[in-house]
Amino acid sequence: MNAGGLASNGRQFKNPDEMWREEVGDQSKKSEWYNKGVSYWQGVEATVDGVLGGYGHVNDADIKASEAFLNALLAERFTNAGRGHHLVALDCGSGVGRVTKNLLIRYFNEVDLLEPVSHFLEAARGNLAPENLLVSDSYKAANFYCLPLQDFTPDAQRYDCIWIQWCIGHLADDDFVSFFKRAKGGLKPGGFFVLKENIARAGFVLDEEDKSVTRSDSYFKELFNQCGLHIWKMKDQKGFPDELFAVKMYALTTEIPKIVNPSKTRRQSKNRPGVIK
Ligand SMILES: C[S@@+](CC[C@H](N)C(=O)[O-])C[C@H]1O[C@@H](n2cnc3c(N)ncnc32)[C@H](O)[C@@H]1O
């Protein structure tokens, strides 16, 4: 990636290498980067509004779009949309368990949560206690890991879906790539990642306050390539306030996607405007 970037304090960078050298140049700087990220969230109240930076009202639109995306994925990748399978998901950077409670727990029999900020994880534990859930007892939050992504290695082939929303910006590029490489081993055959993230218009934007980076779509695609991951499906989030970053959902797989329905593609192409000869 050779595009430049901008920091919240106005500092401009020629490219990501220059920014990462300054921010996480050596091991002690890297620890400082991660500590500052976690400290920022330690000072935030453990509520949906807190983890969404005061934008708690986007929760419904976020979950609705995520649910449509997840339903399409389950239908494409599992026979009978996953019904009859024992499905397991991991919610990464889960905060107070918002995504699990509103979405994942209705589709996955077990959901594990991974979150480095202990007061968020404790709130998630309460929010996801069986008496606070509107699902049958064959759906439950199973494990609560108080760890950051860069230190986590999943159990081999445990997950059908690893959901990573609004937290990957905390990881430096090298840790991003090594996280996904390790996490691939945590997917069951046919399993997939969903990455839902803010997208910069170009290059990247560094947030000095919470130590996170918002990457562009092409920056993400370059990193997916380094991880050996393929985009199975992607979709733009609609209906968020204009002042927010654009948000995209990427479904990522270890295998190269095939054309799902070639006959449909052929049929559709007949309906394209023809050239008048
Ligand atoms: C914007 S909140 C999103 C929470 C949740 N994913 C959601 O959508 O409701 C960002 C979350 O990332 C977590 N986080 C910060 N650094 C992290 C890291 N290195 N690894 C994993 N999560 C991290 C924060 O503690 C916080 O819970």
The ligand as an SDF file (V2000), in Angstrom:
LIG
                    3D

 27 29  0  0  0  0  0  0  0  0999 V2000
  -16.0780    0.2310   18.7980 C   0  0  0  0  0  0  0  0  0  0  0  0
  -15.9930   -1.0150   20.0400 S   0  0  0  0  0  0  0  0  0  0  0  0
  -16.9090   -2.2960   19.2000 C   0  0  0  0  0  0  0  0  0  0  0  0
  -17.4340   -3.3690   20.0930 C   0  0  0  0  0  0  0  0  0  0  0  0
  -18.2600   -4.4540   19.3910 C   0  0  0  0  0  0  0  0  0  0  0  0
  -17.4960   -5.1250   18.3620 N   0  0  0  0  0  0  0  0  0  0  0  0
  -19.5220   -3.8860   18.8190 C   0  0  0  0  0  0  0  0  0  0  0  0
  -19.6060   -3.7550   17.5820 O   0  0  0  0  0  0  0  0  0  0  0  0
  -20.4210   -3.5810   19.6030 O   0  0  0  0  0  0  0  0  0  0  0  0
  -14.2920   -1.5410   19.9060 C   0  0  0  0  0  0  0  0  0  0  0  0
  -13.9500   -2.7190   20.7690 C   0  0  0  0  0  0  0  0  0  0  0  0
  -12.6280   -3.1790   20.4330 O   0  0  0  0  0  0  0  0  0  0  0  0
  -11.9940   -3.5580   21.6290 C   0  0  0  0  0  0  0  0  0  0  0  0
  -10.5360   -3.6040   21.4330 N   0  0  0  0  0  0  0  0  0  0  0  0
   -9.6070   -2.6430   21.6210 C   0  0  0  0  0  0  0  0  0  0  0  0
   -8.3690   -3.1000   21.3470 N   0  0  0  0  0  0  0  0  0  0  0  0
   -8.5250   -4.3910   20.9670 C   0  0  0  0  0  0  0  0  0  0  0  0
   -7.6180   -5.4320   20.5850 C   0  0  0  0  0  0  0  0  0  0  0  0
   -6.3010   -5.2010   20.5210 N   0  0  0  0  0  0  0  0  0  0  0  0
   -8.1200   -6.6550   20.3070 N   0  0  0  0  0  0  0  0  0  0  0  0
   -9.4620   -6.8750   20.3770 C   0  0  0  0  0  0  0  0  0  0  0  0
  -10.3580   -5.9350   20.7280 N   0  0  0  0  0  0  0  0  0  0  0  0
   -9.8950   -4.7230   21.0140 C   0  0  0  0  0  0  0  0  0  0  0  0
  -12.4450   -2.4980   22.6030 C   0  0  0  0  0  0  0  0  0  0  0  0
  -12.2000   -2.8550   23.9380 O   0  0  0  0  0  0  0  0  0  0  0  0
  -13.9170   -2.3970   22.2420 C   0  0  0  0  0  0  0  0  0  0  0  0
  -14.6800   -3.3130   22.9510 O   0  0  0  0  0  0  0  0  0  0  0  0
  1  2  1  0
  2  3  1  0
  2 10  1  0
  3  4  1  0
  4  5  1  0
  5  6  1  0
  5  7  1  0
  7  8  2  0
  7  9  1  0
 10 11  1  0
 11 12  1  0
 11 26  1  0
 12 13  1  0
 13 14  1  0
 13 24  1  0
 14 15  1  0
 14 23  1  0
 15 16  2  0
 16 17  1  0
 17 18  1  0
 17 23  2  0
 18 19  1  0
 18 20  2  0
 20 21  1  0
 21 22  2  0
 22 23  1  0
 24 25  1  0
 24 26  1  0
 26 27  1  0
M  CHG  2   2   1   9  -1
M  END
$$$$
